[in-house]
Amino acid sequence: MSLYSRPVEALKSFWHEATFVAIDLETTGKDATDEVIEVGAHDIRDGHIYSTPYWTFVKPAAAIPPSSS
């Protein structure tokens, strides 16, 4: 049975047993030409965050517009 055909309760169980990295990207806007300015990540196992979160700023080629804050 594929993950997509499982009932909701089985999916809840799956996420509590899974190991994965959640990644968060912050950008200068919503357009395809906007740039990534910050990257964050969490190591998640068995429904718990196991490591200190990783994050770093990324220097974009252009100035960050005030509307991005």
For each residue, the residues with C-beta under 8 A, 3 or more apart:
1: 5 6
2: 5 6
3: 6 11 14
4:
5: 1 2
6: 1 2 3 10 11 14
7: 10 11
8: 11 12
9: 12 13
10: 6 7 13 14
11: 3 6 7 8 14 15
12: 8 9 15 16
13: 9 10 16 17
14: 3 6 10 11 17 18
15: 11 12 18 47
16: 12 13 46 47
17: 13 14 46 47
18: 14 15 44 45 46
19: 44 45 46
20: 44
21: 41 42 43 44
22: 41 42 44
23: 39 40 41
24: 38 39 40 41
25: 36 38 39 40
26: 36 37 38 39 40
27: 30 34 35 36 37 68
28: 34 35 37 60 62 64 65 68
29: 34 65 67 68
30: 27 34
31: 34
32:
33:
34: 27 28 29 30 31
35: 27 28 58 60 61 62
36: 25 26 27 39 58 60
37: 26 27 28 57 58 60 64 68
38: 24 25 26 55 56 57 58
39: 23 24 25 26 36 54 55 56 58
40: 23 24 25 26 53 54 55
41: 21 22 23 24 53 54 55
42: 21 22 49 51 53 54
43: 21 49 50 51
44: 18 19 20 21 22 47 48 49 50
45: 18 19 48 50
46: 16 17 18 19
47: 15 16 17 44
48: 44 45
49: 42 43 44 53
50: 43 44 45
51: 42 43 54
52:
53: 40 41 42 49
54: 39 40 41 42 51
55: 38 39 40 41
56: 38 39
57: 37 38
58: 35 36 37 38 39
59:
60: 28 35 36 37 63 64
61: 35
62: 28 35
63: 60
64: 28 37 60 68 69
65: 28 29 68
66: 69
67: 29
68: 27 28 29 37 64 65
69: 64 66
